[in-house]
């Protein structure tokens, strides 16, 4: 796997990765986890965090994994990195949009991941 670009440096360890919005994410305060979603930035679209769960979850960064085929224009995976910061329940909401789409763009794909953060 090759990471194309990272918005911020990755932590030294990632505790868990999640791909299915129907799976409940359980994390302890201080743990990091990633959400991995299919994406193709060559189309102008990327996953944007609409709701980051308030103060319980910190958005650490994002990166794109190119497909192993290496084909130009092929989709890959967008990696979204988070850290659990305080105990409680949160919902992380994402929209698959282009930067110029309005925040109320009705045609956007959405994904919601539910997170339970326990004290460390």
N, C-alpha and C positions, 0 to 999 in steps of 0.2 A: 504494500500500500504506500502511496505517495501523497503527502499532504501538500496541496498547491500553495496555500497561503494561510497564515494564522493571524487573527486580529490581535492576539496577545500571546505571550509565552504560555505553553502548556505546563501544568504542574508535573512533578516528577512521577506521580502515579495517578491513575484513573481507576476508581474503585469498580464501577459498573457502567455498561453501555446498554441503552434501551432503544428499540426500534418500533415497538408496537404501542400505540396510544391506549390500548385496552389493558396493558399490564400496569399494575400499581407500582410506582417507584417508591422504595423505602430507602432512606438514607439517614445517617447520623450527622449531627452538627460537625462541620469540618470536612466531611467526605465530599469527594468530587464524583460527578457522574456525567455521562454524555448521552445525548439523544442524537440518533443517526437517522436522517431522512433522505429519501431519494430526491435528487436535485439535478438540474442541468443549467448552470449559469450561462452557457452559450446562448440560451433563449432569452436572457435578460431577467429570468426569475430566480429568486432565492427565498429561503425561509427567513421570515422576520419575526422576532419576538414581539407579540402584541401585549401579553401580560406575563411578567416574570415571577409571579407568585409573591409579590410584595417583598417584605424584608426577610422572608424565610429562605429565599433562594437568591444567589448572586450569579449573574451572567458573567462567565469568565472569558468566553471568546468563541470564535467560530472558525471553521476551516472547511475546505472542499477536498474530498478524495477523488482523484481522477479514476476513471474505470481502468481495469487492468488491460483492456483491449488497446488503450492508447489512441483510439479513433477520435479524430477531430469531430466535435459536436455531440459526442456520446455523453449520456448522463452518467452521473456518479453519485456520491453521497455527501451531504452536508453534515458536518459534525458540529454540534452545539454543546459547549462545555459549561457546566454549572457547578456551584458549590453550595451545599446546605449550610445555612448560617444561623438559623434559630428554629427551635421546636415548633411543630404545628403542621397544619395541612395547607397545601397550596396547589394551584392549577397553573401549569405553564401552557400558554396558548401561542400557537404559531400560525402565520399565514404565508402562503406561497405566492408572492407578488413581485412585480417589477418596482424599482425605486420610484417611478413616476406615477404609479397607481395611487388613487386616493385611499385613505385608511378605511373607507366604507365600500371599497370595490366588491360588488356582490359576487363576482365570478371566482373569487380567490378560494383555493383549497385551504382548509384549516386542519390543524391537529392539536388536540388537547391532551396533555399528559398530567396525571394526578400524582402528587408527591406527598408522602408522609415523612416528616423530619422528626427524628427522635433525638433526645438529648444525648450527648456523647458519653 
